[in-house]
């Protein structure tokens, strides 16, 4: 305990008090020394050099012994005056020190009172009471600015906690659904004593499909976690966005054509610094989203544009009409526009969430816009400089 106190040192209030006291005492000491020096010089000049001061009264000439006695008496009076001045200056300096400590302690306490209030309220805030705020009142000074900054930090922490809770709850449902389907298929098959090989195979295929759905969800969650945590930091290598997009289009075109989708592809040469693997994952997710959430016999338009200072990857598709609120929520985990937590054939529900994380990772901008005729347009704008 004693070692902790020794390491802690003086409190801020004591340091401020000592600073005020030192400044006040030093100023008073300089003034007293100046006054003492001035008085001492004037008295010595008056006694030793009578002609240097104001003209003294004219006295009759005195014998030398009497003149020396008067001079000695004057010197003694000067010394006595200087002694009194030193004494009272010292006493005044001591009194000034005591008053400075008291006044400095009071002013330091008053100045630090908002800090104690902030500390006390901050200690009362926990994960279960993140809705509480400091809300310090008073003049808009540095301490109030610090309190407002702390409140803003609490807003972000509360938002992060709420998002985490929603993600955990939704993720539990996403993983529970395929596991429940898998168990139901196996239970039905095993409960039938007369089940033949085809029945068991069918149950195994259902279980395998549900296992694949759970695995895709877990893989997507791991990718999202790595990107958001900054583990997969961008290598900032030159990435040919037109080539990355072309490869992603080729991978998604066959599935789109099976659904009767028509494609319009226009890829201008564009190179931007970034992580080729993450950007390829982001473009692939945009294309999967365009294919999975399209209309029968719809269309998909893919463009890469090179502009001044940036490169744009644009993916648009036909589909149902979306309102602004729905579009704003599409980058949230497990949101699929027209319905949450749909079948595995419509993806994991994390595609656009990963795209947003990759965009933030590259200091890029992801903008989603609902088309008037139905469908969605996604624009990923990447800076051409790191």
SELUM-884706 format. One line per 4 residues: for each residue x, y, z of C-alpha. Coordinates in steps of 0.25 Angstrom, whole numbers. Each point is the difference from the previous one (the first is absolute). Layout:
REM residues N
X,Y,Z | ...
//
This chain:
REM residues 386
0,0,0 | 11,10,4 | 8,-3,-13 | -13,3,-8
-2,13,7 | 15,4,-2 | -1,-3,-15 | -13,8,-1
6,13,5 | -7,13,2 | -14,2,-4 | -3,10,-11
-7,9,10 | 13,1,8 | 8,2,-12 | -9,12,-5
1,5,14 | 15,0,1 | 1,6,-14 | -9,12,4
7,1,14 | 14,0,-7 | -4,10,-10 | -6,9,10
11,-1,10 | 11,2,-11 | -7,13,-5 | -1,5,15
14,-3,2 | 5,7,-12 | -8,12,4 | 5,0,14
15,-2,-4 | -2,12,-10 | -6,9,11 | 11,-4,10
11,3,-11 | -6,13,-3 | -2,5,15 | 14,-5,3
6,7,-11 | -7,13,3 | 3,0,15 | 15,-3,-3
1,11,-10 | -7,10,9 | 9,-3,12 | 14,-1,-8
-3,10,-11 | -9,11,5 | 2,8,-13 | -6,-11,-8
-14,1,6 | -9,12,2 | 7,12,6 | 1,-1,16
-3,11,9 | 11,9,3 | 6,-2,14 | 11,8,7
13,-7,-1 | 2,-10,11 | 13,-5,5 | 5,-13,-6
-4,-9,12 | -14,4,-1 | -1,-2,-15 | 5,-14,2
-10,-3,11 | -11,5,-9 | 5,-8,-12 | 1,-12,9
-14,2,5 | -5,1,-14 | 6,-13,-4 | -5,-7,12
-14,5,-3 | 2,-5,-15 | 4,-13,5 | -12,-1,10
-9,4,-11 | 6,-11,-10 | -1,-10,11 | -15,3,3
-2,0,-15 | 6,-14,-1 | -8,-5,12 | -13,5,-5
3,-5,-14 | 3,-14,5 | -12,0,8 | -8,5,-12
6,-11,-9 | -4,-10,10 | -14,5,1 | -1,1,-15
4,-15,-1 | -11,-4,9 | -10,8,-7 | 5,-5,-13
-1,-14,4 | -14,2,6 | -5,8,-13 | 7,-10,-9
-6,-12,6 | -14,6,0 | 1,4,-15 | 6,-13,-4
-11,-7,7 | -10,8,-7 | 7,-1,-14 | 0,-16,2
-14,-1,5 | -5,-4,-14 | 11,-10,-1 | -5,-7,13
-14,0,-5 | 4,-6,-14 | 8,-11,8 | -11,-3,9
-10,-1,-11 | 9,-8,-9 | 2,-10,11 | -15,-3,1
-1,-3,-14 | 1,-15,-4 | -4,-9,-11 | -14,-1,6
-2,15,1 | 6,5,-13 | -12,10,-2 | 5,9,11
8,12,-4 | 8,11,7 | -7,12,-5 | 9,10,7
-6,14,1 | 7,13,0 | 9,9,-9 | 4,-6,-13
15,-2,5 | 10,-11,-2 | -6,-9,11 | -14,1,-6
6,-4,-13 | 7,-12,6 | -13,-4,6 | -8,1,-13
11,-8,-7 | -1,-10,10 | -15,-1,-2 | 2,-1,-15
9,-12,3 | -11,-6,9 | -9,2,-12 | 9,-8,-9
2,-11,11 | -15,-2,2 | -2,-1,-15 | 11,-10,-1
-6,-8,12 | -14,0,-6 | 5,-4,-13 | 8,-12,6
-12,-4,8 | -9,0,-13 | 11,-7,-8 | 1,-11,11
-15,-2,0 | -1,-1,-15 | 12,-8,-2 | -5,-10,10
-13,-1,-8 | 8,-2,-13 | 8,-11,6 | -11,-7,7
-9,-1,-12 | 9,-9,-9 | 4,-8,12 | -15,-2,4
-3,-4,-15 | 11,-9,0 | -4,-7,13 | -14,-1,-5
4,-7,-13 | 8,-10,8 | -10,-3,11 | -11,-3,-11
9,-9,-7 | 5,-7,12 | -13,-1,6 | -5,-8,-11
4,-15,2 | -3,-3,-15 | 8,11,-6 | 7,-5,-12
13,5,-6 | -7,11,-8 | -7,6,12 | 13,0,8
7,6,-12 | -10,11,-1 | 1,3,14 | 15,1,-1
-1,9,-11 | -9,10,7 | 9,-1,12 | 12,3,-9
-7,12,-6 | -4,6,13 | 15,-2,5 | 5,7,-12
-10,12,3 | 6,0,14 | 14,0,-5 | -2,11,-9
-6,9,11 | 12,-3,9 | 10,3,-11 | -7,13,-3
0,3,14 | 15,-3,1 | 3,9,-12 | -8,11,6
7,-1,13 | 13,0,-6 | -2,12,-8 | -7,8,11
11,-3,10 | 11,4,-10 | 7,-13,-1 | -1,-1,-15
6,14,-2 | 1,5,-14 | 13,-3,-7 | -3,12,-9
6,-6,-12 | -5,5,-14 | -13,-8,-3 | -6,0,-14
-14,2,4 | -5,-3,-14 | 7,-14,0 | -5,-3,14
-14,4,-4 | 0,-8,-13 | 5,-13,8 | -12,3,10
-10,1,-12 | 5,-13,-6 | -2,-7,13 | -14,5,2
-5,1,-15 | -4,-15,-1 | -9,0,12 | -6,13,-5
-3,-6,-13 | -7,-12,6 | -9,10,6 | -3,7,-13
8,12,3 | 6,9,-11 | 14,7,2 | 5,13,-4
15,1,3 | 9,12,-3 | 14,0,7 | 9,12,-2
15,-2,4 | 1,5,14 | 11,-3,10 | -1,3,15
9,-3,12 | -6,-11,9 | -1,-15,4 | -3,-8,-12
-7,-11,8 | -9,9,8 | -4,8,-12 | -3,-13,-8
-9,-4,12 | -7,13,0 | -3,0,-15 | -4,-15,1
-10,4,11 | -6,11,-8 | -2,-9,-12 | -6,-11,9
-9,10,6 | -5,5,-14 | -2,-14,-4 | -7,-6,12
-9,12,2 | -5,2,-14 | -13,-1,-8 | -3,-12,-9
6,3,-14 | 6,13,6 | 14,6,-3 | 13,3,6
9,12,-4 | 14,1,4 | 10,11,-2 | 14,5,3
2,15,-1 | 13,7,1 | -2,15,5 | 10,11,5
5,-5,13 | -8,-13,2 | -5,-12,-7 | -15,-5,1
-5,-14,-1 | -15,0,-2 | -10,-12,0 | -15,3,-2
-11,-10,-2 | -15,-1,-2 | -8,-5,12 | -11,4,10
-3,14,3 | 8,4,13 | -3,12,9 | 11,9,6
-1,-6,13 | 2,-14,-5 | 12,4,-8 | 7,6,12
-1,-13,7 | 5,-9,-11 | 15,1,5 | -5,-5,14
3,-14,3 | -11,-10,-5 | -8,10,-7 | -5,-4,-14
-9,11,-4 | -14,-6,-2 | 2,-10,11 | 10,-4,11
6,-14,3 | -5,-6,-13 | 4,-13,-6 | 15,-4,-3
-2,2,-15 | -1,15,2 | 14,1,7 | 4,1,14
-5,14,3 | 14,6,2 | 4,3,-14 | -2,15,0
5,1,15 | 13,-6,-5 | 0,10,-12 | -2,12,10
11,-6,9 | 10,-1,-12 | -4,14,-5 | 3,6,14
13,-8,0 | 5,7,-13 | -6,13,4 | -10,-1,-11
-14,4,-1 | -12,-10,-2 | -13,6,-5 | -13,-7,-2
-11,6,-8 | -14,-6,-2 | -4,1,-15 | -14,6,-3
-4,-12,-8 | 5,-10,10 | 13,-6,3 | 13,6,6
12,7,-4 | 13,-1,8 | 12,9,-3 | 13,-3,7
10,12,-2 | 14,-3,3 | 11,11,1 | 11,-1,-10
10,4,11 | 3,-7,13
//
